[in-house]
Amino acid sequence: MSCAPQKIFDRKLLVRLVLPETMCVRYFFPVLTFIVFVAGSCSSVKRSTGSIPQAVSVSSLKFLDEYEIPFDLRFENTWVGGLSGIDYDAGANRYFIISDERSATSAARFYTAAIDISNYRIDSVRFLSVAPLRNAANDTFPALKVVPEYAADPESIRFNQKTGTLVWSSEGDRAIRNGKMVYQDPWIYEMGQDGYFKDSFSVPSNLRMYKEDRGARENNVWEGLSFTPDYKYLWASMEGTIYEDGPLAGVTYANAPVRFTKFNVVFKKPVGQYGYWLDAVAAAPVPESAFRINGISEILCIGNERFLVLERSFSTGVQSCVIKIYLADFSRASEVSEVKSLYQNNNYTPASKKLLFNLSDLNRYIDNVEGITIGPKLPNGNFSLILIADNNFSRLEKQQVFLFEIVP
């Protein structure tokens, strides 16, 4: 999902103007356990040289730096924008980044990039390669405005260190396109590093698109993906609530339930669903009847059935997005795949969650953060955490990259 507000800014002064009809296409544990990668050495950042995960204890997150990717950056005849997911390849010290452009200017695609970190700051973000995403027939995806039934809506990307393959998600579609209603189920595809299709994951029936008001809501589907550290399971998170589970989060409505689905990676079948309760929308929109949303924009498994969860809230007329990083623990959560409605039947245990960091506390403009990954070790031996924001291909938005330190 992307947010497409109207805004005007420079580096010193930022004024954001949002049209009423704009649609959002947009804790502190004493010790936490994160799953990271064995690291080697480098002059400024300790480069990871292996793919075997190890546990790291952390007590907090420390903000280090913000870097902005230029709006008009071009790379190999593509426009770099809409960056909606990021994952770190520890063995090669590179990042996979997916764009959510629906083949408007060039085919739906993903990039590899280097993020150069020195003295606890981001020196540069360098794009290294680009490849188109491909469907099951290994064709590129058509533009949404041309053939909407077969267009992709890319959102998340993750790298499997064991197999060397990638997985990525598309939210599907449930909207009027070119004068007719389109119902397209979401998907999770496995692909090679060249973008060519390898396999697909089975979509649970309650997360598909239907003509009736049931199943997934438009633009509230698979925004988040994450492997478990052993790569035996892949978890996928819905951004918002399915119809059966009640209304979406509101300004005065907290605890809207969203579903996390756990997949067996080998068989690519779902093996469980679990509930997670969202915060209320952070601020009332202007005017009060205008668009507002809070949902999950990405997840990151840190082992022991715990996740870093990005909750993203946006309200029309409010300058920044509100981005919160939660620690969610699913170890005692109920399995709810057979529960038809988490709204009508609340006899289940959702994941517990505690707030780790609210980016609003940085007292700076925060845009549409949609990606999160653990990065390489910093010079002091602590691991880095990287966040990336989607600019929706708008000059009025910032394509931000945030650097954090995971403090033991």
N, C-alpha and C positions, 0 to 999 in steps of 0.2 A: 504494500500500500504506500502511496506517496501523498505528500501534502503539497498543495500548489497555491500558497498564498501570494498576494502581490506585495512586494516590499522594495524599498530603496535603501542602499547602505553604502558607506565607505568604511575604511578601517577605524576611523575615529568617531564617526557619528552615524547612527543607524536609525532610520525611521521606517517602520514597516506598515504598509497600507494593505488591508485585507478586504476584499470584496465580500459582501454578505453571502453571495452564492458560491463562494469558494468551497470546494469539497476536499476533504483530506483523502487524497489518494495515497492523503495522509489522514546488615542489621548489624549488627556488629557482633559477631561471635568472637569470643576471646581468641580462639584459634580456628581458622578455616583451612580446609584441605583443597588445594588446587592441583590439577593434573597438568604437568608441563613436560618439557622435553630435555633430555640430557644436552648440556651445552659444552661447547669448546671455547675457543678464544678468538678475539678480534681486537682491533685497535681501539674501537669506541664501543662496540657492542659485542658481547660474547655470543658468537655464532653457534647455533645448535648443529651438532654433527651426527646425531642419531635420532631414531624414531621411537625409542623405548621410553614410555612415560614414567615419570617419577612424581612423588607427592611433595608439595611445598606448602608450608604453613604460612598463613597471612592473617594479619590483624586488621588491616585497613587498606584503602586505596588512596594514593597520593597523586594529585594532578601535577603533571610536569609541563606540558606544552600543548599548543594548538597550532596546526599547520593548515593553510587553505590552498586547495588545488584550484588553479585558475579556471574561471567559468568557460573561457573559450579555448581550452586546451584541445588540440587535435593530435591523434596518434594513429599512424598507419591508416589514414583516410577515414577514421572514425572520430566522433565527437565524444570526449571523455566526460560523462555525466551520469546522473541517476544511479550512483554507486550505492547499492542496497545490501550487499553482503561481502564479508571479507573473512579469509581464513589463512593461517600461517602454515607454510610448509617448512618445518624445522630443518629437514635435511638439506634443503637448497637455500635456506634463508631468503625465501621469497613469499609473496602473498598472492592468493587468488582473489580477485574482486569481480563481482558480477554487476552488470548494469541492468536496470529495470526498463530500459527503453524498449518499447514494443515495436521494434523495427521501423521506426518513423524516419530516421535519417540513414541508418544502415542496419543490417541484420542484427537481431537480438544476440548479445555477445557477453564474453567475460575476458578479463585481462589478467596477466601476471604483472607484478610490480615489485620494486624494491623500496623499502622505507629506510632511509639512512638516518640513524640516530647517533648523535655525538654529544657528549657532555649533558646527557639527560634532556636533549632537545631534538626535534625532528629537523634535520638539515634539508632533506628533500624527499619527494615522492617521485620515483622514476618508473614509468611504464615500460615494460620489457617486451611484451607480446600481446596479441589479441587474437581471439578465435571465436567464430560464430557458434552459438548453440544450435543443436540439430535435433530434429524430431525422430520418431521411430523409423522413418524411412530415410533418415540421414540427409534430409533436405533442411535448408535454413528456414526460419519461421517468417511468414509473410507479415506485412504491416497490419496493424489493428484496423486501420481505416480501409484497407483493401479487402482482406479476407479475415474478418474477425473471428470466425469459427475456429480457425487454425492458428491464430496468433498466440504468442507466449506472453506471460506476465511474470518475468523472473524476479525473485526476491532474495533467496538465500543460497549460499554455496559453501560446501565443506569438502575438505581433502582427506582421503583415506590413506594414511601413511603406510598401511600394510599392503594394499593392493595397487597404490599409485593412481587410483581413479578418483573421480569427483562425483558428488551428488549435488543436485540443484532443484529448487522448487519453483512451481508456477502456481499462482492463485486461482487460475481458471477465470471464468467470466459468467456473469448473470446480469445482463444489461441489454438495452436496446442499441443495436449497432446497425448502421446503414438502413434504418427503418424497420428492422425486425429484431425480435428477441433472440438473444444468444444464450444457450445454456452449455457451458463448457466446464467439465470437472477439473478440479485442481490435479496436479501431478507432482511426483518426485522422480526424477530421472537419474540414472547413473550414466556417466560418460567418461571417455578417455580425456587425457589432457589436451587433445586436439579438438575437443568438443563433440566428437562423434558418439552417437547414442550407443549404449551397451545394454541397458535393462531399465525396467521401471518397477516402482513399489506399488503394492496393491492399496487402493484408496478405500478406507472404511465407508460403508454405505451412508452413515450419518454425517459424513463430511463432504458429500457430493452436492452438486447443484440440481435443483428440482424446479418444476414449474410452480408447484405449491410452495407456500411459505414454510419450508422445512429444510433441514440440512444446512449447508454453509450459506452465509450471507455474502453478497458481492463485496469484494475488497476487504474481507475479514478472515482470510484463510491462512495458508502456510507461509508466514513471514519468517519463521525461525526453524533452523535445523541444527543438530549437533550430534556427533558420534560420542559414544561412551569411550573412555580411554583405551579399552581393549578392542574397539571397533567391532564388537559383536552386535551392538544395537545402535540404531539411529533413532533419535527423538525428533519429533516435529511438533511445533506449537502453532495453534490458531492465533491469529491476531485478536479476533473478537469472538463473541458468543454466537453459537449456532441458534437457529430459530427455536428449537425445542428447549434450549436452556435459558430462555427468557430474553429480556431486552438488553441492549448494549449498555455499557457503563455510562452514567450520566453525572451531571454536576452534583446532584444530591443522591445518586445511586452508586454505592460502592459494593464490592464483592460480587460483581457480575462474573459468572464462572466461564472459564475458557478451558478447552481440552488440549492436553498434551498426549500425543500418540507415540507409543514405543514400537519400533519395528525390528524384527530379526533381519540382520544385514544379509545373511546368506540366502534366506528364502524370500526376503523382501515382503514379508507378511506382517500385519499388525499383531502384536502379542499383548497389548494392553492400552487402556486409556485412563487418564488421571485428570482430576480437576485442579484448577488454580484460580484464585480469586483476585480480580483486578481492583486497583484503587479507583476511586471516583475520578471523573474528569477534573483536572487541576484548577481550572478557572472558568467562570461563566463567559460565554461568547458575547460579542457585541454586534448586533442586538441579541437579546436573550434567546430569540428563536433561531438564531443562525447555527451553522454547523459546529459540532464539538465531538471529540473522540478521545478515548484512552484505550490503548491496546498493547499487545506485545509485538515489538518490532524485531526482536532477535533473542536467541538463547545460546548459552555456552555451557556444556557439561563439564563439571570440574571433579567428577568422581563421586562414588558413594551415593548415587542418585540425587546429587545436588547440582544446581545450575545457577549461573548468573543469568538473570532475566532483565532485559531492557523493557521497561514500560515507557511508552511515549504518549504524552497527552498534548493535544492541540485544540485550540478554540479560536474561531474566527474573531478577528479584532484584537487578539493578544499577540504581542510581538514575538516572543520565543516559544518554542516547544518546551515542555517540561519532560526531561529525561531522567528517569530514576533507575539505578542499578540495584536490583534485589538479589539476595541469596535465597533461592527456593530449595526446600528439602522435600523430596518425594518419597523418602524411605518409609514413612508411615501413612502415605496417602492411599485412599481406597481405589481399587480398580473399578472403573465405572463404564466399561464399554457396553454393558448390558443395561445400563440405566438410561432410559429414554430421555428423561428431563432432569437436569441438575437444578432446575428452578422449582419445579413442582415437588421433587423428591430431594430433600436436603439431608437425607439420612446417610451421609457419606463423609469422609474426612478428606479435605483438600490438602494440597501441599502447604507446608508452613513457609513463611517468608519473612525476611528481615531486611531492612533497608541498609545498604552499604554506602551508597553515594547518590546525592541528588545534584545533578549538574547545574541546577539553578543556583546552588551555593557558590558557584564560581563568579557570580555577578557579572556575567558577560552574555552576549547573544548566543543562544544555542539553537541550532537548526534541527533538521529531521534525521536524527541519528538512527541508523538502521543496521549497522554491522558492529560486531565485537569479536575479538580474538585475542588469545594470549600470544604475545610476541617473544622475541629473544630476551636473554638476560641483559641487564644493564651492567655498567662497570662495577657496581657494588655487589653484584651477584644476585640481586633481586630480579624477578621477572617483570617484564613490561606487559601492559594491557593496551590494546589499540582499539579505538572506536572510529567509525567513519559515518559521515552524514550524506544523505541523498539530496542533491540540489534541484531535482526535478527539471533539469535543463532550463532553469530560470536564472537570468542575470540578477534577479532580485533575491536570490538565495545563496547561501554559502555551502561550499563543498568542503566541510571541515574534517580534519583528522585529529583525534585527541590521543595524547600519550599519557598513560598513568603508570605509576610504579606500584607493584603488589608488595606491600610492606609486611614482613613476617611478624 
